[in-house]
Amino acid sequence: MKSKVIELLKEFYSCYLLEIDDEYEREVTWDFLQCELYFVNINGHIRSRYREGQEFPDYKFLISHFSRIEEFPEYIDEFARDIERAASGRELETIFICDRMPDGDVDSYEWER
């Protein structure tokens, strides 16, 4: 699983750099990016929802607490290991990276695999 997650994180980073080409906007947006993990639901658990109706993730964290934007490639292996630990005993369904607002809406960037 870890090697697949590493490839997905590399894909995310490449997409992010291409899609947000303004350096200032890229830096500002990075501070608000969350990595949300969704696991395959095998026990009939119903996910909570944000006010706007989107499903609340099973696990989430701010990417900026993990690394600065220019350091991200150096930390991909460690980042993937943390995702693997969070998924321990569960099957990872989706990695969703976005700058989600408190009401559930995404502001200016989202990436999903």
MOSULFEN-V29977 format. One record per backbone hydrogen bond with DSSP energy under -1.0 kcal/mol. NH is the residue of the N-H (numbers start at 1). CO is the residue of the C=O. If there is no record, write none. Layout:
# MOSULFEN-V29977
nh=NH co=CO
nh=NH co=CO
This chain:
# MOSULFEN-V29977
nh=5 co=1
nh=6 co=2
nh=7 co=3
nh=8 co=4
nh=9 co=5
nh=10 co=6
nh=11 co=7
nh=12 co=8
nh=13 co=9
nh=14 co=10
nh=15 co=11
nh=16 co=12
nh=17 co=13
nh=18 co=14
nh=19 co=15
nh=20 co=16
nh=26 co=22
nh=27 co=23
nh=28 co=24
nh=29 co=25
nh=30 co=26
nh=31 co=27
nh=32 co=29
nh=33 co=30
nh=34 co=98
nh=35 co=61
nh=36 co=96
nh=37 co=59
nh=38 co=94
nh=40 co=91
nh=50 co=54
nh=52 co=103
nh=53 co=50
nh=56 co=48
nh=58 co=37
nh=59 co=37
nh=61 co=35
nh=63 co=33
nh=66 co=63
nh=67 co=63
nh=72 co=68
nh=74 co=71
nh=75 co=72
nh=79 co=75
nh=80 co=76
nh=81 co=77
nh=82 co=78
nh=83 co=79
nh=84 co=80
nh=85 co=81
nh=86 co=82
nh=87 co=83
nh=88 co=85
nh=90 co=87
nh=93 co=38
nh=94 co=38
nh=96 co=36
nh=97 co=111
nh=98 co=34
nh=99 co=109
nh=101 co=105
nh=104 co=101
nh=107 co=99
nh=111 co=97
nh=113 co=95
